[in-house]
Amino acid sequence: MSEWLTIWQLIDQLKPGETATDENEEYTVSWKHSLFFEEEDGNVHKDIILSYKCLIWHILSKHAPLEEAMKALKALKDG
């Protein structure tokens, strides 16, 4: 998992195609043409809501952890 970031650090570091989640995994944010904040229930917000400033975020990895990948590979081999 990546380091925890403030909203301002997240805005600075999030790259197109990446997704981040807050500490409680209630919200995700992604960068398309602008930042999109999405709540757990799927509601999308195109603007930063002030309450989001107090959350801490981490950028989600596009890759599975090695242990998870090895388990998946073993499951495929075992059929």
N, C-alpha and C positions, 0 to 999 in steps of 0.2 A: 504494500500500500504506500502511496505517496505521502508526503508531509501534509500537515494541516495548514490551511491558508485562510487568511481573512478574505472578505469579499473583494477588497481592492487588490490583493495579491492574485486572487483567482482571475479577475478581469485582466490583469497584466500578463498572466502566464497561460491561460486557456487558449489552445490553438483550434483552428477550424477542424471539425470532425471529432474533437474530444468532448467528453462528458465528465461532469463532476457531481458529487453528491454531498449533502450536508452531514454533519456528525450524527444525526438521528436517522438518516436515510429517508427523510420525509420529502425532500425536494431534490430535483436534479437540475442542472444548468448545462446547456450546450451552446456552442457557437456555430451559428449558421451565417446569415448575413448580419445578425446582431445577436446579443445574448437572449436566450429563451429560458425562462425559469418554469419548470413544470412541477406541480404538486403531485403527491402520491396518487391522487384520484384522477390525474390526467389533465387538470386545468392548467392552461399555459398562460404565462404572463410575459409580455414582451418587454416590459420595463422593470427596472430594479425597484422592488418594494422596500421601503425603509426598514421593515422588520428583518429582512434578509441580511442586513449589515451586521447583525449581532451573531449570526451563525458562522461556524468555521466549516471549511470545505476541503475536500481532497479530490484530485483528478483521478478518475478511474483508469486503470490500466487497460489497454486494448488486448493484452495477452493474459492467459491464465497462469497462475503460479505453477512452477515446475511440478510440485507434488500433485496438483490437480490434473495437470496434463498427463503425468505418468499413470495415474489411476484410470483416466479415460482411455489411454492407450492399452493398458492391461485389460480393461473391460472389453475393448474391441477385439483383442486377441483371444480372449476367453469365450467370446461369442455369446 
